[in-house]
């Protein structure tokens, strides 16, 4: 497998023809991130149903999630007679790292949810979109307008309230809880790095990009499985059925759509809309497990919805949102206004 190097291209000569550059289709990106976040919101429910009592198998579930996604993309490519496109497409380091970062992020996050308070794990994991926005400003020189930053801030504040992070008195974590907090924070940093990587290689077809994303994500999760060696002896037939559902819905569908969204939305837009997952998870917890929704949590969910409405209703200014130049094919994407 040949790797392209993510280095800036030289400016073309004045007489050279302008290369054909992929367009960022904002409507497609919005639909993809909302659908992805909705499916990702089911991860907590399916993850609990797939795990035996007391077992910590987040790494294994993530490995299966990524492996099934990769297999699904092979079937999609084969059905569309596009396997030759997969063979011809060069893989760059941004593609490799995007998959590895996502696989490690999801594995550490699922393990963190077992070791620490769920609300704290969610809040630390969802530092990722904020990290992605900051990195996009530093690395890609993306300029976010005041309205965009306000939208992201409202979404983040809504997430903090919706997860109940400010409901009770603060406690000092210790033992397993401290380890869980560390893993959740690491998962957030890795998630942000993965979102940044999706801003590269706008030229790569979405199905091909998804295959490599799942493949390298599976390799990253497999590395964690080899190190932690989770105990799978308690898995029942019912656990495996739920695990299979988790692999397809929260893996193949949710993560595949996340990559599509990352290719068609600017980092600040992707970040603001991704918090919809928190609302979905909160509503499922209330409906399935009877978990109470406090007034502050309800206000938080409302803030997330308000931020989404603002983000959906705003027209992107012309000339913004270009992906960075880099390796062969790492060309900037032209913006298609909403």
NORMOCOR-V434290 format. One record per helix or strand of 3 or more residues. SS is the DSSP state (alpha for helix, beta for strand). FROM is the first residue (numbers start at 0). TO is the last residue. If there is no record, write none. Layout:
[[SS FROM TO] [SS FROM TO]]
This chain:
[[beta 22 24] [alpha 25 39] [alpha 42 49] [alpha 57 78] [alpha 82 87] [alpha 92 114] [alpha 117 124] [alpha 127 138] [alpha 145 161] [alpha 175 196] [alpha 205 227] [alpha 236 263] [alpha 266 273] [alpha 275 288] [alpha 294 312] [beta 333 335]]
